[in-house]
Amino acid sequence: MPPPRAFARVLLSAVILALLLTAVATASSHSQPDRGPTKILVTGFGPFSHHGSNFTRNPSGEVALALDGWCHDGGSVCIDGLKINVSDAGVQVVQNALLRGNPFRWEGIVHLGLESTTKGLKVEVAALNNR
C-alpha cells in the first residue's frame, strides 16, 4: 500500500487531471451544444503484483472511481470513471466498447496507472506485458 503522503500526491494529481479534462471538454462541448454532455472516460487499475512487490491498493483505480459521475459546468461535461483489472481481459474492456461503436459516447479517454517506482499518478502512454 502506498504511504499516506504518496496517496495525497496521487489525489492532488487527480484534481489537476480533472481540471485539465474539464477545460478540454468544455471547449469541445461549446461547439456541439445539442449533443448532451461531453463525456470523458478515466480508467485506472486494480491491485497488482510486480517483481515481487504486491500492491494491495492501486490509487489509479481509486481515483478513476472517485471521478466517476463528476460533472462540471451544469452537467455539460461529465466523467465516467472505470477501474479495470490488470489483465488482458481488463484492458480489453475499453477496446471492446469502442469496437461496439462507442455506445457511451466518450469524446476522450485517459488511462491512469501506478508504476512501482513512480512517486504519484501517471497517465498511461504504453503498456508493459511481462508474461
MDTraj code that builds the backbone (N, CA, C; nanometers):
import mdtraj as md
import numpy as np

residues = "MET PRO PRO PRO ARG ALA PHE ALA ARG VAL LEU LEU SER ALA VAL ILE LEU ALA LEU LEU LEU THR ALA VAL ALA THR ALA SER SER HIS SER GLN PRO ASP ARG GLY PRO THR LYS ILE LEU VAL THR GLY PHE GLY PRO PHE SER HIS HIS GLY SER ASN PHE THR ARG ASN PRO SER GLY GLU VAL ALA LEU ALA LEU ASP GLY TRP CYS HIS ASP GLY GLY SER VAL CYS ILE ASP GLY LEU LYS ILE ASN VAL SER ASP ALA GLY VAL GLN VAL VAL GLN ASN ALA LEU LEU ARG GLY ASN PRO PHE ARG TRP GLU GLY ILE VAL HIS LEU GLY LEU GLU SER THR THR LYS GLY LEU LYS VAL GLU VAL ALA ALA LEU ASN ASN ARG".split()
xyz = np.array([
    [0.0846, -0.1173, 0.0000],
    [0.0000, 0.0000, 0.0000],
    [0.0895, 0.1241, 0.0000],
    [0.0600, 0.2249, -0.0878],
    [0.1408, 0.3451, -0.0903],
    [0.1280, 0.4195, 0.0423],
    [0.2359, 0.4861, 0.0864],
    [0.2273, 0.5634, 0.2102],
    [0.1273, 0.6779, 0.1945],
    [0.0709, 0.7280, 0.3080],
    [-0.0320, 0.8327, 0.3012],
    [0.0125, 0.9559, 0.2229],
    [0.1377, 0.9956, 0.2362],
    [0.1860, 1.1142, 0.1651],
    [0.1830, 1.0910, 0.0137],
    [0.2227, 0.9724, -0.0283],
    [0.2199, 0.9404, -0.1711],
    [0.0762, 0.9385, -0.2209],
    [-0.0144, 0.8864, -0.1401],
    [-0.1547, 0.8826, -0.1806],
    [-0.2110, 1.0235, -0.1922],
    [-0.1694, 1.1140, -0.1038],
    [-0.2137, 1.2536, -0.1112],
    [-0.1661, 1.3166, -0.2417],
    [-0.0426, 1.2847, -0.2835],
    [0.0073, 1.3361, -0.4117],
    [-0.0765, 1.2826, -0.5269],
    [-0.1168, 1.1568, -0.5172],
    [-0.1990, 1.0977, -0.6214],
    [-0.3332, 1.1698, -0.6297],
    [-0.3943, 1.1973, -0.5156],
    [-0.5228, 1.2667, -0.5160],
    [-0.5092, 1.4087, -0.5709],
    [-0.4008, 1.4772, -0.5363],
    [-0.3764, 1.6099, -0.5909],
    [-0.3598, 1.6016, -0.7419],
    [-0.2887, 1.5010, -0.7888],
    [-0.2733, 1.4814, -0.9329],
    [-0.4084, 1.4588, -0.9980],
    [-0.4973, 1.3867, -0.9301],
    [-0.6302, 1.3600, -0.9849],
    [-0.7107, 1.4886, -0.9975],
    [-0.6990, 1.5761, -0.8988],
    [-0.7707, 1.7032, -0.9053],
    [-0.7203, 1.7855, -1.0241],
    [-0.5890, 1.7893, -1.0409],
    [-0.5307, 1.8627, -1.1542],
    [-0.5773, 1.8010, -1.2855],
    [-0.5777, 1.6683, -1.2917],
    [-0.6244, 1.5993, -1.4114],
    [-0.7705, 1.6333, -1.4397],
    [-0.8533, 1.6339, -1.3369],
    [-0.9955, 1.6649, -1.3549],
    [-1.0134, 1.8063, -1.4090],
    [-0.9354, 1.9000, -1.3587],
    [-0.9445, 2.0373, -1.4089],
    [-0.9011, 2.0462, -1.5543],
    [-0.7953, 1.9751, -1.5895],
    [-0.7488, 1.9724, -1.7275],
    [-0.8543, 1.9114, -1.8194],
    [-0.9101, 1.7984, -1.7781],
    [-1.0145, 1.7341, -1.8577],
    [-1.1347, 1.8257, -1.8750],
    [-1.1694, 1.8956, -1.7702],
    [-1.2829, 1.9866, -1.7767],
    [-1.2571, 2.0985, -1.8770],
    [-1.1371, 2.1544, -1.8750],
    [-1.1043, 2.2619, -1.9687],
    [-1.1129, 2.2134, -2.1125],
    [-1.0571, 2.0963, -2.1395],
    [-1.0605, 2.0419, -2.2755],
    [-1.2032, 2.0093, -2.3170],
    [-1.2764, 1.9422, -2.2304],
    [-1.4118, 1.9005, -2.2642],
    [-1.5065, 2.0196, -2.2751],
    [-1.4871, 2.1223, -2.1936],
    [-1.5728, 2.2404, -2.2008],
    [-1.5565, 2.3084, -2.3354],
    [-1.4329, 2.3203, -2.3808],
    [-1.4093, 2.3802, -2.5122],
    [-1.4779, 2.2984, -2.6207],
    [-1.4725, 2.1668, -2.6093],
    [-1.5360, 2.0787, -2.7073],
    [-1.6872, 2.0902, -2.7024],
    [-1.7437, 2.1003, -2.5831],
    [-1.8899, 2.0989, -2.5697],
    [-1.9540, 2.2252, -2.6241],
    [-1.8826, 2.3353, -2.6266],
    [-1.9414, 2.4592, -2.6774],
    [-1.9636, 2.4545, -2.8279],
    [-1.8924, 2.3680, -2.8962],
    [-1.9110, 2.3599, -3.0409],
    [-2.0258, 2.2670, -3.0790],
    [-2.0782, 2.1858, -2.9847],
    [-2.1866, 2.0924, -3.0134],
    [-2.2882, 2.0929, -2.8986],
    [-2.3618, 2.2041, -2.8811],
    [-2.4488, 2.2162, -2.7637],
    [-2.5680, 2.1208, -2.7613],
    [-2.6106, 2.0660, -2.8735],
    [-2.7292, 1.9809, -2.8768],
    [-2.7008, 1.8329, -2.8541],
    [-2.5768, 1.7938, -2.8362],
    [-2.5404, 1.6525, -2.8224],
    [-2.5528, 1.5993, -2.6816],
    [-2.5808, 1.6807, -2.5856],
    [-2.5810, 1.6359, -2.4474],
    [-2.4432, 1.6581, -2.3874],
    [-2.4176, 1.6011, -2.2706],
    [-2.2892, 1.6269, -2.2045],
    [-2.1710, 1.5661, -2.2803],
    [-2.0608, 1.6366, -2.2749],
    [-1.9350, 1.5819, -2.3238],
    [-1.8900, 1.4796, -2.2208],
    [-1.8587, 1.3581, -2.2642],
    [-1.8210, 1.2523, -2.1718],
    [-1.6750, 1.2133, -2.1924],
    [-1.6029, 1.2087, -2.0818],
    [-1.4628, 1.1684, -2.0804],
    [-1.4522, 1.0420, -1.9958],
    [-1.3846, 0.9401, -2.0475],
    [-1.3603, 0.8183, -1.9699],
    [-1.2239, 0.8284, -1.9041],
    [-1.2194, 0.8034, -1.7740],
    [-1.0938, 0.7948, -1.6998],
    [-1.0862, 0.6542, -1.6425],
    [-0.9821, 0.5801, -1.6795],
    [-0.9657, 0.4445, -1.6264],
    [-0.8468, 0.4383, -1.5329],
    [-0.8533, 0.3450, -1.4419],
    [-0.7429, 0.3132, -1.3531],
    [-0.7454, 0.1636, -1.3291],
    [-0.6417, 0.1142, -1.2671],
    [-0.6283, -0.0298, -1.2477],
    [-0.6503, -0.0702, -1.1027],
    [-0.6783, -0.1980, -1.0852],
    [-0.6897, -0.2566, -0.9526],
    [-0.5536, -0.2989, -0.9008],
    [-0.5498, -0.3699, -0.7880],
    [-0.4243, -0.4165, -0.7280],
    [-0.3475, -0.5078, -0.8241],
    [-0.2149, -0.5150, -0.8035],
    [-0.1317, -0.5998, -0.8886],
    [-0.0024, -0.6374, -0.8171],
    [0.0652, -0.7357, -0.8717],
    [0.1980, -0.7761, -0.8232],
    [0.2984, -0.7478, -0.9337],
    [0.4177, -0.7015, -0.8959],
    [0.5205, -0.6697, -0.9942],
    [0.6578, -0.6889, -0.9314],
    [0.7356, -0.7741, -0.9893],
    [0.8727, -0.8010, -0.9425],
    [0.8781, -0.8256, -0.7916],
    [0.7880, -0.9067, -0.7419],
    [0.7892, -0.9428, -0.6006],
    [0.7167, -0.8450, -0.5096],
    [0.6783, -0.7295, -0.5609],
    [0.6023, -0.6336, -0.4811],
    [0.4546, -0.6593, -0.5013],
    [0.3802, -0.6589, -0.3925],
    [0.2368, -0.6818, -0.4006],
    [0.1646, -0.5523, -0.3638],
    [0.1017, -0.4900, -0.4625],
    [0.0288, -0.3663, -0.4397],
    [-0.1172, -0.4014, -0.4120],
    [-0.1534, -0.3971, -0.2835],
    [-0.2896, -0.4332, -0.2447],
    [-0.3873, -0.3190, -0.2714],
    [-0.3343, -0.2022, -0.2956],
    [-0.4142, -0.0849, -0.3322],
    [-0.3504, -0.0226, -0.4545],
    [-0.4325, 0.0220, -0.5459],
    [-0.3809, 0.0924, -0.6619],
    [-0.4559, 0.2252, -0.6719],
    [-0.3892, 0.3353, -0.6391],
    [-0.4571, 0.4649, -0.6392],
    [-0.5163, 0.5021, -0.7748],
    [-0.4617, 0.4509, -0.8843],
    [-0.5159, 0.4877, -1.0154],
    [-0.6616, 0.4429, -1.0285],
    [-0.6918, 0.3223, -0.9817],
    [-0.8297, 0.2748, -0.9850],
    [-0.9185, 0.3510, -0.8889],
    [-0.8643, 0.3843, -0.7725],
    [-0.9418, 0.4590, -0.6735],
    [-0.9742, 0.5990, -0.7239],
    [-0.8780, 0.6613, -0.7923],
    [-0.9014, 0.7944, -0.8477],
    [-1.0072, 0.7874, -0.9584],
    [-0.9964, 0.6872, -1.0456],
    [-1.0954, 0.6725, -1.1532],
    [-1.2357, 0.6573, -1.0953],
    [-1.2495, 0.5766, -0.9902],
    [-1.3811, 0.5583, -0.9282],
    [-1.4275, 0.6849, -0.8568],
    [-1.3344, 0.7584, -0.7969],
    [-1.3709, 0.8825, -0.7286],
    [-1.4214, 0.9878, -0.8281],
    [-1.3672, 0.9858, -0.9488],
    [-1.4091, 1.0821, -1.0507],
    [-1.5371, 1.0405, -1.1228],
    [-1.5774, 0.9143, -1.1089],
    [-1.6956, 0.8643, -1.1791],
    [-1.8191, 0.9467, -1.1437],
    [-1.8864, 0.9969, -1.2458],
    [-2.0076, 1.0747, -1.2243],
    [-1.9838, 1.2213, -1.1965],
    [-1.8585, 1.2630, -1.1893],
    [-1.8256, 1.4027, -1.1629],
    [-1.8607, 1.4854, -1.2854],
    [-1.9386, 1.5904, -1.2657],
    [-1.9797, 1.6765, -1.3768],
    [-1.9426, 1.8209, -1.3459],
    [-1.9271, 1.8962, -1.4519],
    [-1.8879, 2.0359, -1.4407],
    [-1.9746, 2.1182, -1.5353],
    [-1.9812, 2.2452, -1.5080],
    [-2.0484, 2.3394, -1.5973],
    [-2.1945, 2.3007, -1.6172],
    [-2.2648, 2.2775, -1.5053],
    [-2.4063, 2.2441, -1.5127],
    [-2.4364, 2.1101, -1.5768],
    [-2.3387, 2.0216, -1.5766],
    [-2.3584, 1.8888, -1.6341],
    [-2.3238, 1.8803, -1.7815],
    [-2.2614, 1.9838, -1.8372],
    [-2.2263, 1.9775, -1.9796],
    [-2.1019, 1.8921, -2.0040],
    [-2.0247, 1.8700, -1.8991],
    [-1.9049, 1.7870, -1.9076],
    [-1.9097, 1.6864, -1.7937],
    [-1.9050, 1.5574, -1.8257],
    [-1.9124, 1.4543, -1.7214],
    [-1.8040, 1.3488, -1.7433],
    [-1.7579, 1.2933, -1.6321],
    [-1.6544, 1.1912, -1.6365],
    [-1.7137, 1.0562, -1.5995],
    [-1.6832, 0.9577, -1.6822],
    [-1.7114, 0.8188, -1.6486],
    [-1.5815, 0.7606, -1.5949],
    [-1.5813, 0.7134, -1.4725],
    [-1.4630, 0.6520, -1.4139],
    [-1.4785, 0.5020, -1.4113],
    [-1.3722, 0.4323, -1.4450],
    [-1.3783, 0.2870, -1.4543],
    [-1.2500, 0.2262, -1.3995],
    [-1.2645, 0.1337, -1.3054],
    [-1.1495, 0.0588, -1.2531],
    [-1.1465, -0.0749, -1.3249],
    [-1.0347, -0.1042, -1.3908],
    [-1.0237, -0.2268, -1.4682],
    [-0.9179, -0.3181, -1.4079],
    [-0.9312, -0.4457, -1.4352],
    [-0.8355, -0.5444, -1.3855],
    [-0.7032, -0.5332, -1.4592],
    [-0.5966, -0.5677, -1.3902],
    [-0.4648, -0.5737, -1.4523],
    [-0.4542, -0.7109, -1.5182],
    [-0.5108, -0.7200, -1.6373],
    [-0.5133, -0.8453, -1.7129],
    [-0.5466, -0.8121, -1.8571],
    [-0.5303, -0.9104, -1.9444],
    [-0.5689, -0.8899, -2.0837],
    [-0.7170, -0.8544, -2.0933],
    [-0.8001, -0.9260, -2.0205],
    [-0.9448, -0.9004, -2.0249],
    [-0.9764, -0.7599, -1.9737],
    [-0.9041, -0.7169, -1.8719],
    [-0.9273, -0.5839, -1.8164],
    [-0.9000, -0.4731, -1.9164],
    [-0.7860, -0.4822, -1.9831],
    [-0.7516, -0.3749, -2.0768],
    [-0.8355, -0.3803, -2.2041],
    [-0.8989, -0.4928, -2.2297],
    [-0.9833, -0.5026, -2.3485],
    [-1.1243, -0.4473, -2.3263],
    [-1.1576, -0.4120, -2.2035],
    [-1.2908, -0.3590, -2.1742],
    [-1.3175, -0.2337, -2.2576],
    [-1.2235, -0.1399, -2.2562],
    [-1.2422, -0.0160, -2.3305],
    [-1.2370, -0.0429, -2.4808],
    [-1.1416, -0.1248, -2.5225],
    [-1.1306, -0.1587, -2.6648],
    [-1.2607, -0.2185, -2.7165],
    [-1.3177, -0.3106, -2.6416],
    [-1.4420, -0.3750, -2.6845],
    [-1.5574, -0.2750, -2.6949],
    [-1.5630, -0.1797, -2.6015],
    [-1.6676, -0.0769, -2.6085],
    [-1.6506, 0.0076, -2.7347],
    [-1.5271, 0.0405, -2.7676],
    [-1.5036, 0.1195, -2.8885],
    [-1.5366, 0.0398, -3.0141],
    [-1.5061, -0.0888, -3.0126],
    [-1.5378, -0.1737, -3.1275],
    [-1.6890, -0.1896, -3.1465],
    [-1.7643, -0.1754, -3.0376],
    [-1.9110, -0.1815, -3.0464],
    [-1.9701, -0.0469, -3.0889],
    [-1.8861, 0.0472, -3.1272],
    [-1.9360, 0.1764, -3.1751],
    [-1.9406, 0.2849, -3.0693],
    [-1.8666, 0.2678, -2.9596],
    [-1.8604, 0.3679, -2.8536],
    [-2.0001, 0.4045, -2.8019],
    [-2.0721, 0.3059, -2.7475],
    [-2.2097, 0.3314, -2.7030],
    [-2.2201, 0.4324, -2.5887],
    [-2.1094, 0.4585, -2.5197],
    [-2.1125, 0.5538, -2.4079],
    [-2.0819, 0.6967, -2.4526],
    [-2.0493, 0.7136, -2.5823],
    [-2.0208, 0.8450, -2.6418],
    [-1.9052, 0.9174, -2.5739],
    [-1.7987, 0.8453, -2.5420],
    [-1.6803, 0.9097, -2.4847],
    [-1.6131, 0.9939, -2.5925],
    [-1.5824, 1.1171, -2.5588],
    [-1.5113, 1.2043, -2.6524],
    [-1.3630, 1.2097, -2.6211],
    [-1.3249, 1.1522, -2.5100],
    [-1.1845, 1.1446, -2.4724],
    [-1.1662, 1.0311, -2.3740],
    [-1.0481, 0.9720, -2.3753],
    [-1.0173, 0.8610, -2.2843],
    [-0.8800, 0.8859, -2.2251],
    [-0.8714, 0.8773, -2.0925],
    [-0.7445, 0.8931, -2.0218],
    [-0.7247, 0.7695, -1.9356],
    [-0.6135, 0.7008, -1.9556],
    [-0.5803, 0.5832, -1.8756],
    [-0.4769, 0.6244, -1.7700],
    [-0.5075, 0.5965, -1.6437],
    [-0.4160, 0.6248, -1.5334],
    [-0.3523, 0.4954, -1.4873],
    [-0.2331, 0.5050, -1.4326],
    [-0.1667, 0.3862, -1.3827],
    [-0.0724, 0.4176, -1.2689],
    [-0.0292, 0.3145, -1.2031],
    [0.0682, 0.3242, -1.0953],
    [0.1889, 0.2415, -1.1349],
    [0.3026, 0.3036, -1.1358],
    [0.4274, 0.2316, -1.1623],
    [0.4971, 0.2131, -1.0287],
    [0.5583, 0.0997, -1.0082],
    [0.6151, 0.0674, -0.8771],
    [0.7242, 0.1646, -0.8338],
    [0.7875, 0.2336, -0.9259],
    [0.8959, 0.3260, -0.8881],
    [0.8551, 0.4728, -0.8977],
    [0.7333, 0.5013, -0.9338],
    [0.6869, 0.6384, -0.9522],
    [0.6341, 0.6949, -0.8216],
    [0.6521, 0.8247, -0.8036],
    [0.6003, 0.8916, -0.6850],
    [0.4766, 0.9713, -0.7225],
    [0.3730, 0.9034, -0.7623],
    [0.2496, 0.9726, -0.7974],
    [0.1782, 0.9063, -0.9121],
    [0.0752, 0.9715, -0.9558],
    [-0.0105, 0.9213, -1.0615],
    [0.0550, 0.9438, -1.1964],
    [0.0354, 0.8489, -1.2869],
    [0.0892, 0.8621, -1.4220],
    [-0.0223, 0.8405, -1.5227],
    [-0.0150, 0.9175, -1.6309],
    [-0.1030, 0.8918, -1.7440],
    [-0.0365, 0.7815, -1.8242],
    [-0.1108, 0.6744, -1.8510],
    [-0.0561, 0.5606, -1.9260],
    [-0.0321, 0.6006, -2.0706],
    [0.0901, 0.5775, -2.1175],
    [0.1222, 0.6047, -2.2576],
    [0.1677, 0.4777, -2.3290],
    [0.1991, 0.3741, -2.2536],
    [0.2404, 0.2460, -2.3126],
    [0.2129, 0.1361, -2.2111],
    [0.1862, 0.0186, -2.2617],
    [0.1608, -0.0959, -2.1753],
    [0.2855, -0.1812, -2.1663],
    [0.3034, -0.2479, -2.0557],
    [0.4146, -0.3387, -2.0366],
    [0.3569, -0.4777, -2.0081],
    [0.3991, -0.5731, -2.0846],
    [0.3465, -0.7077, -2.0694],
    [0.4621, -0.7999, -2.0311],
    [0.4632, -0.8431, -1.9069],
    [0.5693, -0.9306, -1.8568],
    [0.5188, -1.0740, -1.8462],
    [0.4964, -1.1390, -1.9545],
    [0.4499, -1.2775, -1.9496],
    [0.5669, -1.3713, -1.9443],
])
top = md.Topology()
chain = top.add_chain()
for i, resn in enumerate(residues, 1):
    res = top.add_residue(resn, chain, resSeq=i)
    for name in ("N", "CA", "C"):
        top.add_atom(name, md.element.get_by_symbol(name[0]), res)
traj = md.Trajectory(xyz[None], top)
